[in-house]
Amino acid sequence: MIKKKLKLFIVLIFLPSFVVASIYFSSSSYCKSFKIINFVKDFGINQIHDCFGRNIFKQTIKDILKDFPVLYNLAASFKNRNIRDYKLNKPYDQDDLQNSTLFYEKPKRIKGLINQDDLKETDFVGFRDLNFNKWLRSHGDNYNSKFLNDDQINLNNINNLRLFWSYSTINVNHIYNESSAHSPYVIDKDNIKNKWKQNIEVNPIFINGKLVFVSADWKIVCVDIESKKVLWEKETVFPPSRRGIVSYTKDNNDYLILPIGNKIYKIDLNTGKKVKKFGNNGSVSLSTITSPIIDLEKNLVIITQHTNKAVYKVDLENGEIINSIALFDQKKRNFVGGTPWSGTAYDDVNKIIYIPTGNPQPSLYGVKRPGINERSSSIIAVDLNKDEIIWTFQDVFHDLWDYDLAFPPFLDEININNKIYSVVVVVSKTGNTIILDRFNGLPLFDIDFVDVKKSIVEGEYNFRYQRKYILPERLSKIEYTKDDYSKLSQKKQDEINLNLENAKTGYFSPPSFDKFTIIYGLHGGGEWYGGSLNPFEDVIYVPVNNYPWKIKPYFYSTEIHTYLNKNEKKLMEIYSEKCASCHGKNRNGVNIKKGENQIKYIPSLVGITLLDHYKDNFKFEKIKRKHKGLDLEFDDYNNLNKLFISWDKKLVENNKIRVEANGLGWSEFTTSDGNPASNPPWGYVAKLDLKSGKILWKTPIGYEKTLDKEKITGTSIFGGTALNSGGILFVTGTHDNFVYGLNAYTGKIIWEYEMNAAGSAPPTLFVHNGQQYLAVISTGGAYYRYKNKDSRIYLFKIFE
């Protein structure tokens, strides 16, 4: 009897503990918090499903097996038996070859629409009259204009623009009062450290007296502007929308469409509660990085899902998925990537959505994805009346530089010589402004094609021609030259010249394993935050990053334990003595990055015997020149070479070799002081006339305090712009933590305000009760120069 009771006691105590522990260790890290209780209360039990899943379980098992090399290798071999990240002399099938650049002749120059006389008529119509007086969607509206047609804040009273109110979701002990509204705020660093989760890139929205924003501790906050009170705030355990939210009014009630994790929620903005009749208890199982689109005429919410790369039409009332339109033909597609992650625009008259797509993956290595990689790094136009793609325009063919189209498109009607052109406008990372007819995808200005270098990587058939846009003028460039650092000190120039000895440059110069390739544009040109459009003057304002990068793919080994024969073990002794202290026991080298800054780099030696163009790096003379203090005789070198040949062969045979060609394959090209290896400005705002294609002005933005605390240098910009009809352009995103006001006509900086941290999303402009306001979300930047963090909304207005 006692034994039975003891067994029962053990079962009652240990079984629940085992179950709880199993659930804890197999669940997502997002769910390992008591906050999940409130989250379920606010958003529903169905979100619990996202705490568990196949991928989470697999990662848990992987983490456990890492402590048991034999079991790990066995499991990895089973998992990867059909996955080949690298194949020596990989043979192409006929379909691959037909789609490769071997069969392409140089394309002919494309004549722009303004140079054509025989334009065909279209059934599509231009915009209806628009007021541009609301900010219901992140980026302002469906055209991403970030423009408010109101001039209450203007060139005559900008000096009276002061802080009206501020609210922090992390520093909850701060008490707001009228005097503190105009004083610096003290940051509670402990709270920031414990609660800050990520910088926020969601542009706040405004609807009927309510300002809605996302905070750095993953709260959705709704503020009543009149009373300066928080109406409600809801904290999530999954990441809220990365790029945008949208609101609308129907039947005298205001609603919010809110992406969180793998769900899309419909929220009653007056109460903060989910609308239960929408989807499954208030949510639809779709995910998106970009801001959804509302079409009240069609009673639709339009979602561009980034995971399966499709456009979804969802009933606005009940959340039913009506249809989906795939952006890629999965049978023909031979690459991953092409993700629609930046932002979309919507012609709500003709029901056409315009979607920029990401680059093919892996970014710097295209051996496994021959051909142009159709519809990647492209603009895709989808007609939602017909539920079909009506045209595609590809900017970069067989992208090897991470030159995806990241810019949320503008939609505009341009009058040139009394002819109206309905256009979509996208600024590329390469600094080009692409202006296309919205209905057929043809360019407004001429486009030519130029020859580019052939890749020296074995098996890499890069496209031999890339586009050259005759107009508009380039806002930035991609090729790095000596002129780009000629204004730096002689010491810095000497340092750069030394680094360039093991690097290459050029226009669309293909990356390779042997040297770094120096380029501009990887985070340059037009980025995810977009710009501002004045639709009445047909001019755009674009924040531009203009600093160089170094890119290089490399091999690495996934083996946990190296199995060697007797002879190889002897050779390994030489490697262990001469090389392993720097390059590691697996030859993987060291590549430590903080953000985009490469802190320490020792090249990988994995795969160095596999590719002809890469073998030169392991010549005896080069090794001696790079390792002047290394005691290495020629016999030792020969033995190392034998070991590496055998070792690399085993890695290939056992499928233990991989190619890193994404984030770890690039970093900023800097000098020893950490600043870009190029002449400033490294960031500026440019104004471009869409009619003429001419740049009207460029203004550097941002103080680089390591160089000059009193003078604008022009730093990186990762925030955005907002424009009003009073001639003021507001800019955020510099790591000096300022928000700037510029004269929109001249580009001159005429107002600035220093915050605790950088503005991390475009500003918002709105009018309430006859008063214009400027709202700025400040959470700090994602990259290493952005030192400060916060979670605060700033609200400014004119004080007469």
N, C-alpha and C positions, 0 to 999 in steps of 0.2 A: 504493500500500500504506500509506504514511504517512497519507494523507488518510483512508483507511478506519479506521485505528487511532484517528486523532484524533476522527473522528465517533463511533466506538464509545465512546471515552473520555468524550466530551461526553454521550452518551446515558446511560452508566453513572453519571456524576456528577450531571447536572442532572435527569434524569428522576425518580430517587428523591427528590431534593430537592423537585422540583415536586409530586410526589405527597404527600410528607409535609407540605409547606406547605399544599396544598389541603385535606388532611384536618384540619390544625390550624385553619385559618381557617373551615372549614365545620362545625366541631364545636361542641358546647355548651361554654360556659365552665367548667362543672363538670369536664369531661374534660381540660382543658389543664393537667395536673399528673401527675407521676410516681406520685402516689398511686393513679392508675387501675390500676396494675399490681397492687398489693396488693388493691385492691377487686375486681378480676376474679378474683384468686386466692381470695378469701373468698366472693364472691357469684356468680361464674360469668360466662362470656363473653357470655351473653345480655344482660347489662346494657349492653354496648357499643352495642347497637342504640339505646339512648336518648341516646347521644352525638350521634347524627345524626338528622336528620329534616327534613321539609318546612319546618316553621316556623323551624328553626335556619338552614337554607339561605337562606330568604327574608330573614331578618334580616341575614345576612351580605351578601347582594346589596344590600339597602337601605343598609347602612352604607357600602358602596363607592360607590354611586351618589350619595350625598349631596354628594360633591365635584364632581359633574358635573350642575349644575342642569337643563340641557336634557334629558339622559337620564333624570334622576330624575322630572321632570314628565311625560315621555312614559310611563315605566313606571307612575307613580302613576295617570295618567289611564286606562291600560289596566286596571290592577288595580281601580280604584274606579268603573269605568263603570256598574256596577249597584248601587253602594252610595251611599245618600243619607242622610247623618247629619242633614241639615237640609233640609226642603222648605218653602218659603214657601206658606202656606195649603194645607197637605197635605190632599187630599180623602180622606174616609173611605169605605170600601165598606160595604155593608149589614151584613155580619157584624160589622165594627168597631162600627157604631152600635148594633146589638142588644146588644153586649157592653159598651157604654159606660154611663156613669152617667146619661145622658139618660133612660133607660128605667127607672130605679130609683125606687121610692117609699121613704119612710123606713121602715126595718124596725121591726117591733113589738118591744117589750121581751120578752126571753127569761126565762121563769120558771126559776129554779134548781131542781135536783133536791131540795134540802132543803125546798122549798116545794110539792112535788108529792106527791099521795097515790096517784095511779094509775100507779105505775111498772111497766113491763113486766118480766117475768122474762127472764133471759138464759141461754144455754147455757154461757157462760163461767164459770170458777170463780176464786176468789180465790187468793192466794199459798199455797204450802205454808209450813210453819214454817221460818223462816230464822234463822241464828245471827249473821250480820253479823260474822264473826270472821276474814275473809280479805280480802286486797287483791290479787286476781289480775289485775285490770283497772284501767287508768287511770280515775280517779274512784271507785275502790273496788270496784264491782260493776256488774252489769247495770242497776241502778236508780239509779246515780250518787249513792249516798247519802253517800259519803266519811265513813262512820261505822264505827267499830270498837267492837264490844260487849265492851269490856275496860276495867276501871277501875284498872289498876295505876298509871297516872299520874292523880292526882286532886287535889282541892282541898287535901288535907292534906299532900301531899308535893311539890307543884309547885315549891317553892323549891329542891328538890334535883335538879331537872332540869338536867343539864349536858351539854356536848359530850362524846361518847364517841369519835367517829372522824370524820375528814374526808378526802376524796380529791379531788384536782384532776387533770383530764385534760390541762391545759395547762401548769401549773407543775410539770413533772415532776421538777425538782431538789429539790422540797420533801421532806424526809425526815420521816415520821411517827414520833412517839414519844409516850409517855404524857403528858409535860409539855407538849409542843406541842399536845396535843389541847385544852387549855384556854387557849390563847393565840391572839391574832390572827395571821392568816396574811399574809405579805408577797406581794403580787401582782407577778409578772414582767410589766411593762407591754409589753415588746417581744414576749413570747410571746403575750400577749393580742391585741396589734395584728395579729400575723402569722397567728394560728391561729383566733381567735374568729370564727365565721361568723354566728350569730344567737342571740337569746335562745331558750331552750327552754321550751315550754309543755306538755310531756308529764309528767303526773303519774307518778312512779316506781311500780313494782309489786314485790310480794314473793311468793315461792313457795318453800316447803320450804328455808328457810335461805339463799335467794339473793335479793339485791336487784338489780333491773335498772333502769337509767336511761339516758337519752339526754343527751349533753353538747353544749356550745356549739360544739365543733369537730367535730360530727357523728360522734361515736363512740357505739356501743352498748356499755354496760359492764355486766358481771355480777360482783357482789361476793359472796363468802362471808362471811356475818355472823360466824360463829364465829371464823374466823381473821383477819378484817379484811384479807383478801387479795383482789385482783382475780383472778377465775378466768379471765376472758378479756375482751378488748375488740376490737371491729372498727370500723374507720374507713370511712365511706362518702364517695363523691364527690357523691352526690345527696342532697337533703334527706331525712332520715328523717321519720317520722310527725310531723305538726305538733301533733296533739291527743291521741294516745293509742296504747298498745300493750296486748296481752293475753296471758296465759299460761294453761296448763292442764296437768294431769297425766293421763296415760293409760298403762296397762300399766307402772306404776312408773317412768315416765320423764317429765321435765318439758320442755315445749315453749313456744316464744315465737312468736307471730304478729306479724310486723314489717313495716309498710309502709315502703318506701324508694323514692322517686321514683315511677315508674309501675309498680312491682312490689309484690307481697305475698309475703314470705318466711316459710318455716317453719324455725325454728332449734331445734336440740337445745341446751337450756340447760346441759347438763352439759359439752358440748364446745365450744359456740359455732359449730358447723358447721351448714350448711344441710342439711335433710332432702331428699335428691335425688329421692326418689320423689314428692314433692309438686310437682305442676304440671310445668313445663318445667325440669328440673334444679334444683328447689328453690324455684321461684317461679311465681306466677300473674300474668299481665299485666293487673292491675287497680290502680287508685290510689284512695286515700282520705285525707282529712284527719282523719277521726274514728277513734276506737278501734274495731277490729273486735270482733265478738261471737262467743263460742264456745257452741255448743249440743251437748253431749256425747250427749244422748239422740238427737238427729237426726244426729249425726256431721257437724256443719256448722260452717264458719266463715262468718259473715254480714258482708258488706262493703257499706257504703253509698258508692257511687262518686260523687265530686263532679263529675267532668267531664261524664258523660252523665246524671247525676242518676237513678240507678237503684239498687235493692237487689239484690245478687247472693248466691245461695246456692252455696257452694263446698264440695265434699267435703273433709272434714278430713284424709283420708288421702292421696288421690292428687291433690288440687287441681283436680279436674274441675269446671267451672262447670255446675251442675245446672239453674239457671234464673235469670232476672232479671225484676224487676218495675219498670217505668218509673214514676217519680213524676209525670210530666207527659204529657199527650196532645200529642205534637208537632204534630199537625195543627191543634189548636185553640189552641195556645200562641202568643201574639203578642209574646213578650218573651224576653229572655235573663236570666240570673240565676236566683234561686230555689235557689241552691246549698245542699245539706245539708252545712254545714261545721263546725257547733259541737259536736255530740255526739248520740248516740242512746241510747235506753233499750230494754230487752227484757224482756217478760213471758215468761219461759221455761216457764211452766205452760201458757199459752194460745197461745204461739208468735206473739206480736204485737210488732212493732218500732215504736217511736215516733220520728219524725224531724222535728225543727224545720227549716224551710227559710229561706233567705236572701231578701233583698228583690229585686224586679225591677230590672233595669239598663236604662239608666243610672239612678243612684239619685235624682237631683234633677230629672229631666226625663222626663215620661211621654207626650209628644206622639205618639211612635211606638208606644206600647203602650197604647191606650185600653182601658177596662174595668177590672175589679177586679184583673186579673192573678192569676187563680185559682191557688191553692196556693202562691203566694209569701208570705213572712212568715207562715207557717202551721205547724201541727202536722199531720203525716200519719201515720195508723195503718195499717200493712200487716200483714195476716194471712198468715203464712208457711205455714199449713196449706192455705189456698186460693190462695195466691200472688196476692192482690188487695188493693187499697186498700179498707178498710171504712168509713173516715170521714176527713174533713178539717175542720179548724177554722182559719179565717183570722183573724189578729189585726188587721192593718192592711190596708185596701183601697186598691189603687192607690198603694202606698207611694211617697212623694216625699221621705222624710226619712232613709233608711238605717235604718229601724226593723225590721230583720230579727230573727227569733227566734234568739238566739245562745246560749241557756242550755241545757245538757244536762238533759233532763227527769228529774224524780224519779218513781218509782212508789211508791204507798203504799196502805194499807188504813186508811180513817178511820172510826172509830166515833162516830156522832152520834145521840144518843137511841136507843141500842141498835140502830142500823141501820148496816150496814157498806157503805161506798162504796169501790169500787176505782177509784183515780184516777191520772191522770197530771198532774204539776204542772210548769209552766214559768213562769219570771219573765221578763217582757219588758223591752226597753230603755226602754219608757215607764213602767216602775216598777210595772206591774200583775202580780199573781200569778194566772195562769190555771189553774184547777183543773177538770179535765174527767173525766167518766166514761171509763174506759179502753176500754169496749166499744162505746160509741155516740157519744162526743164531746160529750155534753151537759154544760153547765156545772153546777157544784155550787151556785153562788150566782147571783142575778139579774144579767143584763146588759142595759143600756139602750143607746140610740143617741142621739148628739147631732149637731146641725148644725155643719158647719165651713165656713169661708170658701170661696167660689168662686175658683179660680185666675184671675189676670188675664193669664196667658200665653196668647197666641193659639194655639188648637188643643189646649190642655191641658184635658181634662175630668176633673178630679179627682173622686173619690167624695165626695159632699156630706155623708156621714154616717160617723162612726167610733164604735167601741164605747166605752161607758162602763161600767166594772166597778163594781158597787155594793159588792161585797166580793170579796176581801180589801181592806183599806186599802192605798192606794198606798205603795210603798216610796220612790218618788221621783216627780217630775212632769216635764212637758215644756214647760209655758208659762213664759215669763220675764216677771217683773213688777218694778216699782220696789221692792217689799218684798224682793226677792232681793238687793239690794245696799245696802239702807238702813243696814246696820251698818258699812260701810266708811268710810274717812275722807272728809271733804267733798271733798278734792282728787280722790280716785278717783271719787266720785259725779259730780262735774262732768265728769270725763273720759268716764265712761260715758254720761252724758246727751248729750254732744256727739256721741259715736259713734252713739247711737240716733237722731239726727236723720236719718241715712241708712240706717235699718234699720226692720224691722217685727217684731212679736211676735204671740203668740196661740196658741190651742189648735189644733194641726194646721194652722197657717198655711202655705199653699202657697208654696214658693220661687218667685222670679221673677228676671228678668235685671236689673231696675232697682235693687234694694236687697238688702242682706243680710237674711236672716231669722234671728232669734235664737231658739234652742231649747235645751232640755235633751235628753239621752237618746241622742245619736248614738253615744257610747261609754259610756252610762250604764245605770242600772237593772241588769238581769241580763245578765251577759256570758258569754263562752266558758268561763270557769273554773268556772261553776256555783256551788253552795253545798253545805251539808251538811244532811242529813235525819236526825232522830232518829225512827225508825219506831215506837218504843215510846211516844213522847209526842206524835207527829204535829205536830212543830214543825220549821221550817226556819230555817237561818241563811244570810244572803245578803250578800256584800260588794257595796256599791252605790257607783257613781261618780255624783257630783252636781255637775257644773259645766257652764257654758253653752258653746254652739257657735254659730258664724255660718256660714250656708250660702248659696251663690249659684251657679247655673250661669252659664256665660259662653261666648261664641263665640270661636273662634280660627281663624286662617288656616293652611292647610297648604302654601301656595304657596312655592316656593323663590325665584322671581323674578317680580316684578310687571310685566306687559306693559301699557304705557300708550300712548294716542295722544298727538298733539302737544299738544292742549289740556289733557289730564290731566297731562302732564308739567309744564306751567306751574303747575297747581294743586298738584302734588306739591311744588314748591319751597316753598310756604307751609307745608305739613305738615312738611317736612324741617327748616325753620327754627324753627317754633313748637312742634312736638309730638313729633317723632321721637326726640329725646334721652331722653324719658321713656317714651313708649309704643312705641318700637321701629319699625323700618322697615316691618314688616307690620301694625302697630297691635295686636300681640298683648299688649302691656303686660308687666308683670312680676308673677310669682307665685312667690316663693321660700319653700319650707317646709322646716323641719327637724322631721321627725316630724309632729306635729299642730300645731306652732307656725308661724304665718305670720310670717316674718322681714321680708319686703319685699313690698309689694303696690301695683302701679299698674294700674288697671283696663284691660282690653282695650277697644278701640274698634271691633273687628270686629263687624259685624252691627248696629251701633247705629241704622241707618236702616231695619231690616227689620221690627221689631215696634213696634206703636203704643205699648204701655206702656213701651217702652225708649227711644223717641225723646225723651222729656222730659229724659233725662239729657244730651242734646246741645243743649239750648236755650242761647242766648247768655247769658242772665242767670245760669244755673247755672255755666257755664264761667267767667265772670268772677268769680263768688263763690268758686269753688274754686281758681282760679288768679289770686290777687290781684296777683302780680308779673308776670303775662304781658301783654305788649304786643300785644293782639289787637283790631283794629278790626272793626266790624260787616261791612265788605266782605270782610275776610279770613275771617271766620266763614262768610259766605254761600258763598264759594268752597270752603272746607273741606267744607261740607255737600254741595255739588255733587259734589265729589270722592268723598266717602264713599258717596253714593247710587250713583254709577257703579261704584265699587270693589266695594261689597257685591253689586251686581247681577252683576258679573263672577264673583265668588267663587261665587255660587249657580249661575250658568250653567255654570261650569267644574268644579263639584263640589269646590271648594277650601275649604269652610267646614265646621267641625265644632263640636259642642257638648261642652264639658267639664262633666260633671255627676256625676263620681265623686270620687275622693280629693282632687284639686286644687280641688274646688268647696267644700271645707269646711275649717275650722280652729277651734281653740279661740278663744273670745271672752275676751280677757284685757285687763288694764290694762297700763300701760307698764312695770311691774316684772315682767311675765311671769306673774303669778298670775291665776287665774280672776277674771272680772269678776262675782263673786257672793260672798255671805257664806259663810265656812266654817261647817261642815265640808264639804270637797269630796269626801270619801270616808268611809264608815262601814260598820259591819256591823249588819244588822237581824235581829231574831228575830221570826218570825211564827207565830202559832197557826193551823194549817190548819183546825181545827174551827170556830173563831169568826171567823176572818178578821181578827183584831186583831193589831196590832204590839205586841209585849211590851216591847221595848227597842231603842234605837239607840245604838251606841257609835262615836264618831269614832276612826279609826285612822291613825297616821302623824304624824311630826314634819315640819313645813315649816320647815327651818332658816333660810330667808331671813326668816322672821317671828319665830319663837321656838324656840330650841334646847332649851328645858327643858319646854315645854308641848305636849301633843298638839293639833295643829290639825285633823287629818283630811284626808289627802291622797288622791290617786288610788290605786286598788288594781287591780293586774293580776297577781295570783298565785292566791289561792284559800284554801280552808278545809279543815280536817279535824277531826272531832269524835270524842270517845270517851265511853264511858258513865261515866267518872269525873268528868264535869262540866266538861271542859276543851275549849275550842274554839281551835284553832290557826289563825292567819291570816298569810299572806305577801302580798307584792306591792306594798308601799309603797316609794316611792323613797328613803326614809331607810335602807333595807337591813335593817330589823328583821324578825324573826319574832316574833309576839305570841302569848301565851296568855291567853285570856279565861275568866272564870267564865261558864259557859254559862247559868247561871240568872239572873245579875244583869247580865251584860255588862261587868263591871269588868275592866280589864286587870290581870292578876296576875303576869305573867311576860313577859320580853322578852329577846331576844338579837340583838346587832348582827353582821351578816355583812359580807363585803367588797362584796357587790353584792346587789341585790334578789332575793328569792325569786321566781322567774319562773313557777312552776306551783304547783298546790295541794300542800300537804304530804301525806305518807303516814304512816299509823300501822300498826304490825304487832306481833305477838308472836312471839318466838323463844326456845325453851327457857325458857318461863315469864317472860320479861322483855319489857316493852313498849318499843318504840322509836318515835321520831319522826324521819322522814327529810325533808330539805328540799333541793331542787335550786335552786342559786343561780347565775344567769347574767346577771342584769341585765334591765332592761325594754326594750321596743321603742321607747318614746316619749321625747321630748326631755328630760324632767325626770330620766330615769334615767341618771345620769352614769357610774356604775361598771359595769364588765363583769367577769365571772369565768366559770369553768366548774367548779363544785365541788358535791359532795354533802356535806351535813352530817348527822350521825347523833347523836341525843341519847337519853339514858336517865337513869333515876333512880339517883343515887349516895347510898346510905344512910350 
